[in-house]
Amino acid sequence: MSQTKTIKPYEAYGTEPDGTIVTTATAVQTALTGNSNYSNLPVDLATLKTDIATLSALMAEARDGSKKVIAEKAKQREVVVKELRLLGRYVEVTCKDDMAIFQSSGFRPASTSRTKSPALTQYIRSINHGAHSGQIVIRLVAVPKAVSYELHYAAESNNGAAPAWTTLTLTGVRTPVTLSGLTPGTAYAFQTRSLAKAGGYTDWSDPVTFMCT
């Protein structure tokens, strides 16, 4: 007998921009309100609605670049994400593996495909926000016959000054690199190169820019 596959909610919130978090949370809050399929919710929907509104307001305030507001926004984002995760777990175990019931919750089902997302560049697979404010997580692409890698990054300058690069040497790329202590609200440029036993270092990859939150 074939087993019914458990329907799981999409939870890669760390890779989503703030606006998508607000959109997702709003869809869930709206769909679960009065939904007879889910009567014992672990999160009060009125509280969720208030938290979404607070995050939206902080997003608007953060546009002026205030580090204090950006930090508050990051904390509020985590509040909303935590509520989404709690509700997602509840929906997962309550939907009876019925897709129609699951989708009535407002959550998106997680993809069951293991197809990798295309890399950002030839050498950088992905760049995402970390679990905490001031963190960025980078995954590099493995290069055949490479014995080590170099990753460097620098805050982008508004006055045209040369970048002050910080360089890291990596022996492998299986584990993602988590950079901490970065400045929220600042855009950083990233480049990488690899070292082969024969041929030396490759050229630096094209720069990729990413905003730290």
Secondary structure as the mmCIF struct_conf table of DSSP 4:
data_model
#
loop_
_struct_conf.conf_type_id
_struct_conf.id
_struct_conf.beg_label_comp_id
_struct_conf.beg_label_asym_id
_struct_conf.beg_label_seq_id
_struct_conf.end_label_comp_id
_struct_conf.end_label_asym_id
_struct_conf.end_label_seq_id
HELX_LH_PP_P HELX_LH_PP_P1 SER A 2 ILE A 7
STRN STRN1 PRO A 9 PRO A 9
HELX_RH_3T_P HELX_RH_3T_P1 TYR A 13 THR A 15
BEND BEND1 GLU A 16 GLU A 16
HELX_RH_AL_P HELX_RH_AL_P1 ASP A 18 LEU A 32
TURN_TY1_P TURN_TY1_P1 THR A 33 GLY A 34
TURN_TY1_P TURN_TY1_P2 SER A 36 ASN A 37
BEND BEND2 ASN A 40 ASN A 40
BEND BEND3 PRO A 42 VAL A 43
HELX_RH_AL_P HELX_RH_AL_P2 LEU A 45 GLU A 61
HELX_RH_3T_P HELX_RH_3T_P2 ALA A 62 ASP A 64
HELX_RH_AL_P HELX_RH_AL_P3 LYS A 67 THR A 94
BEND BEND4 CYS A 95 CYS A 95
TURN_TY1_P TURN_TY1_P3 LYS A 96 ASP A 97
HELX_RH_AL_P HELX_RH_AL_P4 MET A 99 GLN A 103
TURN_TY1_P TURN_TY1_P4 SER A 104 GLY A 106
HELX_LH_PP_P HELX_LH_PP_P2 PHE A 107 ARG A 108
STRN STRN2 PRO A 109 PRO A 109
HELX_LH_PP_P HELX_LH_PP_P3 ALA A 110 SER A 111
HELX_LH_PP_P HELX_LH_PP_P4 THR A 115 ALA A 119
BEND BEND5 LEU A 120 TYR A 123
STRN STRN3 ILE A 124 HIS A 129
BEND BEND6 ALA A 131 HIS A 132
TURN_TY1_P TURN_TY1_P5 SER A 133 GLY A 134
STRN STRN4 ILE A 136 LEU A 140
HELX_LH_PP_P HELX_LH_PP_P5 VAL A 141 ALA A 142
TURN_TY1_P TURN_TY1_P6 PRO A 144 LYS A 145
STRN STRN5 ALA A 146 ALA A 155
HELX_LH_PP_P HELX_LH_PP_P6 GLU A 156 SER A 157
BEND BEND7 ASN A 158 ASN A 159
HELX_LH_PP_P HELX_LH_PP_P7 ALA A 161 PRO A 163
STRN STRN6 THR A 166 LEU A 170
BEND BEND8 THR A 171 THR A 171
BEND BEND9 VAL A 173 THR A 175
HELX_LH_PP_P HELX_LH_PP_P8 PRO A 176 PRO A 176
STRN STRN7 VAL A 177 LEU A 179
BEND BEND10 GLY A 181 GLY A 181
TURN_TY1_P TURN_TY1_P7 PRO A 184 GLY A 185
STRN STRN8 ALA A 187 ALA A 196
TURN_TY1_P TURN_TY1_P8 LYS A 197 GLY A 199
STRN STRN9 GLY A 200 TYR A 201
HELX_LH_PP_P HELX_LH_PP_P9 THR A 202 PRO A 207
STRN STRN10 VAL A 208 MET A 211
#
